[in-house]
Amino acid sequence: MRICQVIGRLTLNIQDPSYKGGRWLLANPLDAGQMNDACHKPQKLTSQSTFVTYDGLGAGEGDIVGVVEGAEATAPFDFPIPIDAITVAIFDTLSYQPPATNT
């Protein structure tokens, strides 16, 4: 799972009926250094690529979300569906402490 900030919404003219009830969001992955402040103030865009994710949770612009990618993104559906990324969590708070280094 990647932790991302929602930076926008995608609007489609035509959408397959199997996607009913959800929407498409633009998500920007966060760096480790952004995790602790992410839920409290807007973050700068990272050097990583922004991507599109399917959202059935109701996340909005500025929200911090957890995104699952790849084959696991299709798990919530009972039928085959061409999705590569899906939001699975909306975070209220995050607390990140880097692993200790062995010296």
Secondary structure by P-SEA (a helix, b strand, c coil): cbbbbbcbbbbbccccccccccbbbbbbbbccccccccccccccccccbbbbbbbcccccccbbbbbbccccccccccccccccbbbcccccbbbbbcccccc
